Each structure stands twice: as structure tokens, then as C-alpha cells.
Amino acid sequence: MVLEKEAIKKIEDFVRQKPRAVDEIAKMLQVSWRTADRYVDDISSRGSIAVRVFRGGTRGALKIVYWTATEIPPFTDLQDELWKKIEAGRTKYDFSALEMYQYVDEGRRNAYLEPRVERFVFADKRMNELLEKAEKEVFLFSGNSTWINYPESKGVVEKLAKEGVSIKVLSKIDATGIHNVEKLLAINRRVGKDMIEIRHVAHPLRGYIIDDKICKLRELTKPDPERDELKQGIMINYEIYDPDWIDWAKKVWWKLYNKGVPVTRRLEALKSITGLAFKV
């Protein structure tokens, strides 16, 4: 199973460069055509790649695999309006996850308040528990990747990386959060493979999607000195289990990904800042 997860990551990277025949993919992985075709079918069901068959039904049929993350299917009118709000946002206060949550069927959602650990600091107590259940991939909507500093999170993430689970992160990468990026990239070096991919993009979402099982989003209200109940702000967690809304959340993730800057390019720009010290 671990080998299959690693192969999926290799295929995505291989096809992202340019369209490939299944035969090319099989040779790159050093597996049979049938095995490569099975991997392709698995990944295409997630929406990042697609397949087109030329000369179908003949002995010379050719199956071409191409990258489709930039060709995301259109949203419904409602989802398109939600996307516009997300696209316009830059901070965690610019979009309320309730805007999405309210349309999810009651039997496929759950929401609750997160207790405050200290002034303005909240810990996602279910994050590690949910991450441990990941089998294929984790998509993270992050502010500046402070989640890697949660108790035990680093250990859970490293365990997933070793097992071949793909971890993709959308995060702001700047001088204030560069040490969090260092911790994530250090995991790649320790496990000997690039299972964690990071792109710089400022966006209003906070949360993650695990396989096709759950989309969890968090919302932090701004502190309001004039109202006693909101002096410290509150954190609300929205858990969504509806397959259609999870699929939509993934499409949103990919749209933001396509707007993002690869971590290597962002770090090169940061390295040019005199006096900024980091280890990456």
C-alpha cells in the first residue's frame, strides 16, 4: 500500500510536467502497464488528472494522461458565489465557514466551539486524531502553518509522510512564519521523500480535508471589547462529511493552489533579504 501511495505522488508530478502515455508512466515507475493504468484510474477519480483515449477500440489505441487541476469543473451558482468571497479574502476574518456549512445536510455535518487555551490562542484538539486516519492525502488550508507547533502534530505528520500519505499545504510564507515552513520541509528530508508540498498563498480558509472522508474548517471571531462574551474571540469548528461538499472544497483548494507560489521560489526571494536568518 505504501508503494502505491508513493507511485501516485510520482505520477502526479510526472503528468504535471506534460501529458504522458500510460506506457510512459509504467516505464517511469518500472511496473506493468496494467498496474500503471490502475494507479491512473485511482488518481483521476480525485480530479487532479484525466485520461483521453485515441484510436479507441483498435489494436493501436493510445491512452494519454494529462493534468487537469487547472481545468476544474464549474461550480453551481451558489458555490460560485461562495468561491468569489473566498477568492477575495486574504485573512481568516474575511470569510465565514458558516457560509458553506449552512447548506450542508444536517445529517452530514457537525459543529462545536473550541476552548481557549490562553489569550487569543486556540488548539485544534481533534486535528491529530483525524490526521492519523488519513490513508492517501491531506489538503491543508493554513494561515502560516502554526498548526505544526500543536502538541504531537509534528510526529503525526512525519508518520504520515513515512507511510506515503501526500500532504499538501496552502500557507502564507513570509518572515513571520518561515520557521514553520522549516519544520515541514525538515520532515521531507528526514523521511527521504517530498511527501509535503507547500505553496504560498494568502487566503481566508483555515482547516483541512482528509481523503474523501472529512472537510474541517475553523472560524475565529474578532475580539470585541464592547461585548463581554466576545472579549477574547471564539473559535468555531465545522466538520463536513457530505461527499459533494468535500469534493467542492477540494476544487477550491486546487483553485487556490493554482494561484499560489511554489515554496522554492518563495524561499529564494526570502533568502535575498539581508539579515533574515533561516535554515532552509
N, C-alpha and C positions, 0 to 999 in steps of 0.2 A: 504493500500500500504506500509506503514511504517513497519507493521508486516512482510510482505513478504520479504522486504529487510533485516530485522534482521534475518529472517529464512534462507535466502540464505547465510549470513555470518556464521551462526551456522552450516549449512550443510557442507560448505567448510572446516571449522575447524574439524568437526566430521569425515569427509571422509578422510581428510589428514592424520589422525592417522592410519587408516587401512580401507580396503574395508567394506562397510556396505550394508545390505539388505534395500530395501525401507521401509520395515516394521519396521526396527530398527530406521530409520530416522523419521518415523511417530511417533513412541513412544517417541523418544527424544524431538520432537517438540510439542508433545501432540496434533497432528492433525490427520485427516483421511489419509488413505493410498493414496487416490486419490489426496488430496492436496499436500502431500509429493512428489508424483510422478510428479505433475505439477511443483513444485519447481526444482526437479531434471532435468526435461527436459529443463527448463529455463537456469539453470546453465551450463548444458552440451553443450548448443549451443555456449557458450563462450570459451569452450576448457579447463577449469580447471578440470572438472570431466568427466567421461564417464560411460556408462551403458552396462552391459552384461547380457543377459537373458539365464538362464539354464532351460532345460526341457521346452522350449517354446512350446506353443500350448496345453499343458496339464494342468490339474487342479492343479498340484504341481509346476507350473512354478515359478522360483525364479529370481528376478531382483536384480542384485548386482551393486552397485555404487562404483567406485574407482577413486582415484586421478590420473590425467594424466598430470599435469603441467611438470613433468619430461619426458613425452613422447610426446613432441611437434612434430607435423608432419614436415617432411623435407622441407627445403626451395627450391626454384628454384635455378639453378646455379648462377644466378645474385644475388639473395638475400643471398645465401650462402657466396658469396664474400663480400657483404656488412657486413654480420654478423662477418666475420673474422676480418674486420677492426674495428668494434665496440668492439669486444671481446679483441682485442689487445690494445685498448685505455684505458687511465687512467684519462686524464684531458680533459676539454672542447675544447682544441685545437687539440685533437688527431683524431677527426672525423668531417667532414663537413656534415651537414644535407642536403646540396645540392646534395650530392652523391645519396641520396634516392629521394629527391624531383624531380630531373630531369627526373625520369622515371614515374612520376605520370601524368595521362592525364590532359591536360591543363584546362579542364572544371571542374576538381575536386581538384583544388589547388589554393592557394593564398600566396603571399609573400610580405613583406614590411620591411623597415628599422625601427628600434625603436629609438626614440630620446634619446639623452643622458641627464640624469638628472643632473649629476655632473661628475667630472673627473672619468672615468672608471666605473661609476655606471649607470645602465640601469634599468628601471622599466617596467615590462610587464603590460601595461595598459589594455589589454583585458583579463587578467587572471581571475579577479573576475567576470567579465561579463560572461565568458564562464563557470566558475565553477558553477555559480548559476543555470545553465541549466542542471547540472548533475542529473540523476534520479536513477542510480543504482551503478555506480562505477567510480572511478578516479584512474588512474595509473600515478604516477609521476616519471620522470627521473630527479633527483636533484643532485646538487654538494654537498652542505652541508646544504640544506633546508633553505637557506636565504630567500626564497620566502615567508615564514611565516611572515616575517617582512614587507612585502609590505603593503601599506595602505589598511585597511579593510580586508586583506586576512584572518586574524585570525577569524574575525566574520563570513565570508562566510564559511570557513572550519568548524567552530563549528556548524553553522546552518545545513550544510550537514550531519554532524555526528549525530545531533539530529534527522534528518529525516531518518536515517538509510542508508545513502549512504556510501558504502565501499570506503575508501581512503587508497591506498597502495603506499608506498614511498620507492624508492631506493635512498639512500643517503650515503655519506661518514659520518661516525660517529667518530669523534675524539675530542681532547681537544679544537680545534678551533671552532667547530660547535655544541658543546654539549648543549648550551643554546637554540639553535633552536629545538633540539630534546626534551628538557624540555617543550617547549611551545606546541609541538604537543602532547606529552603524557599527559600534563595537560588537554588538551581538552577531551581526553578519560575519565579522572577522573571526569571532570565536567558533562559530559553527561551520565556517569554511564555505559558505554559500550565501548568495544575496537573496535571502528569503524576505527581507524587509525592504520595501521600496517607499521612498518619501518624495513628495513633490510640494514645493512652496506655493501656497495659495491662501489668500485671506478670504474667509467665508464665515457665515454666521452659525453653521451647524456644529453641534457637539454630540458625539456619540459614536456608534459603530454598528456594523452589520456583520453577522456571523453566519457563514454559509448561506443557506436559504431558510434558516431557522428563525432568526430574530433581527429586528432593527430596533436598536435602543437609542433614543435621543434624550438629551438633557437640556433643561431650560433654567437659566439663572435670572431671577428678577433683580432689578436695580434696587439698592437700598434706598429707603425713603425716610429721612429724618422726621418728617411730619407725621408719619404713621407708625405707631408703636409696633404693630405686627410685622412691619417690613423694614425695621431699622437695620437689620443685618442682611436683608435679602433672603430669598428662599430658593431652593433647588428642587425642581420637579423632574422626575424620571418618567419617560413614556416608553413602554415596551410594546412593540407591534409584531404580531405573529401572522398577519394576513399575507399570503404569498404574493398577491398582486401589489400590495403597498411596499413589500420588501423589494420586489422587482423594480418598482418605481424609484425607490431610494437608491438602488444600485445605479440606475440610469442617471440620477442626479449626481452620484459620486463620480461617474465617468465623465459627465459634462464638466464638472469642476476640475477633474484630473487633466482634461484636455486644455484647460486654461492655465494650468499650473506650470511652474518652472522646475526641471529636474534638480535633485539635490546637489549633484556635482557642479552644475553651472552656478547655482546659488552660493555654494560654498566658495567657489573660485572668486566670486565678487566680494564675499566677506573677507577672504584672505588678503585682499588688497587694501583693507582698512588698517592703517598704521596704528599700532598699539593694541589691536584686538587679538588676544591670545586664545587659541583653542588647539585641540589635539587632533582634529580630524585630518 
